[in-house]
Amino acid sequence: ASSGIGRYLATMLVQSHEVWGIARNGSTLSDLQVDMGERFSFTTADVSDWDSLAGASTEIAKAWDHIDALVCCAGVVTPISPAMQVDPRQWSDAVRVNLDGTFFSVRAFFHLLKTTTSRPKVLCFSGGGATGPRPNFTAYSVAKTGLVRLVENLAAEWVDDAIDINTIAPGAIPTRMTQAVVDVGPDCAGEEEYTSALAQQSARDDTLDRVFDLVEYLLSPVSDGISGKLISARWDPWQDFAQHKDDLVGSDIYALRRIVPEDRGQSW
């Protein structure tokens, strides 16, 4: 909850929910607590470190006997460069934050989700490169693709547990991750990515509002039963999903799949 999408969601959700934020540096959340009062609490923890996050879960469980929802949005876009130039240790750091951090979060708070009297909701955030190649962003793309499959797997495992878990593709948003692309320049990021990041940093549109609207929708009972999906806040008609639940549930719609010829015996 220290910056970017996480901080934005915390400030919005606290208007109608009790929110507990997590960040590596708790001092980044102290001002939020002052502004939000008793509806906001925070804990210092590193989502990429299991022991740290397990400790945070224990601390929160002393105050709350359940949680109704979990939002996993910690992420790093670096290292940015051709894959064979990436320091393997930086690669590992990126995978730990983006992929391990999501699994650790869900694993650490699963017992508190299971004890709520409402239908639990888990929301995870993907990113550019999760549905197609993204050169020079390989560590980020691979981790985010793995995150999407993690969500699909958990949805399948929880089919009898009445827990909904989905992945949100937020779209291009001016955050510190976007600034990181600008900082490395076109030689590392590629000209197209660099130019796009510059445009994002100066853009002022409704992208964050769309993300929040989708978050609110997926947290609400209206979305009950929709699970294991990768949903674009900007491009998908999620406002109409309630009318098509039968088509969505148990189908490959809004999921990562291999495309094969209709006639599998066809010669190429």
Number of C-alpha atoms within 10 A of each C-alpha: 26 21 15 17 21 19 19 16 21 22 16 15 17 16 12 8 12 14 23 18 20 24 20 16 13 16 13 17 22 15 11 19 17 11 11 17 11 11 15 22 18 21 21 18 21 20 28 24 15 18 14 15 23 19 15 21 21 13 12 19 15 9 8 12 12 19 23 17 23 21 22 23 21 24 26 17 20 20 27 24 21 15 15 9 11 17 11 13 10 14 18 13 16 25 23 20 23 30 24 20 24 26 21 22 23 20 14 20 21 18 15 19 22 17 14 14 10 14 19 25 23 22 22 23 22 30 23 18 18 21 17 11 12 16 17 22 24 23 27 28 25 20 24 25 20 18 25 26 18 20 24 21 13 18 22 15 11 15 14 8 12 16 22 25 30 23 27 22 20 22 17 18 20 20 14 15 16 20 16 18 24 19 13 16 18 15 12 20 24 18 12 9 20 22 15 14 25 15 14 17 16 9 13 11 10 10 17 21 15 17 22 18 15 20 17 16 16 23 22 13 13 12 18 18 18 21 27 29 24 25 21 20 22 19 11 13 10 18 12 9 16 14 10 11 15 12 11 18 14 13 12 12 14 14 16 16 9 5 6 7 8 7 7 7 7 7 6 3
